[in-house]
Amino acid sequence: MDRRYRKTIVAGNWKMNMTPSEAKKLAVSLLPLNSVRTTSVVLCVPAIDIPAVSKAVKTSHLSVGAQTCHYAESGAFTGETSVSMLRDCNVKYVIVGHSERRRLFNETDTDVNLKALAVLGAGMHPIVCIGETQEQRDAGVTEEVINLQIKLALKDMTAAQIRRIVIAYEPIWAIGTGNTATPEQAEEVCSFIRSVLRGIYGARVARAVSILYGGSMNEKNAASLLKKPDIDGGLIGGASLSAEKFSAIVEASK
Ligand code: PGA
């Protein structure tokens, strides 16, 4: 990480875990992280948990995030959540394009782009997830895949908007598998992502974007990943459900 130009962010992705009362308890147990001022701590919780978690962290520096949103302002979209609903609940970050949603709900790069633009339009920060499959890595096309995902997800964004996005590099083969990318593998792709941004928006914009690594990051491997210059934090799934493990990752990012 490089704190001169960009924020260090550690975000927990709770996925479909925690009832509202469990979520409140976990959020309260994370409040001591308020003392860590060098890292932005974000809790990306299930939509139904957002009001309880927002209330629990209200007087702290911890932020609340959502795991997805719809891109339309309102209307006949049964079961969906709009960006203004999220903002009204004090949500600051929204994950868009997580690989589980791309796979399970057929979210396309176009959907990811529209969602990210909606999140920016509402004054929040999209955490745009990209990453290759094992098959793509084995075939040697990781950079092509990443390049295409970035260009499609960030289509029509201004340089000022790019400065407000967060990118999460999450190799699909590393998510929930315990098969973490090595710091060298993760840095290689994160620095490639920054070079793609540099090519389109210039060096000043590219160096302002926080790029997170996600995929089996835990309290044991976090420090070595976060030492790398282009890895500005983590998007943590499994380990974010344990206050002890998540807190240790945040400590490692100090
Ligand atoms: P994991 O999940 O840490 O459990 O691998 C990361 C993610 O899906 O964001």
Boltz pocket constraint, residues with backbone or C-beta under 6 A from the ligand:
constraints:
  - pocket:
      binder: B
      contacts: [[A, 13], [A, 170], [A, 174], [A, 175], [A, 176], [A, 177], [A, 178], [A, 214], [A, 215], [A, 216], [A, 217], [A, 235], [A, 236], [A, 237], [A, 238], [A, 239]]
      max_distance: 6.0
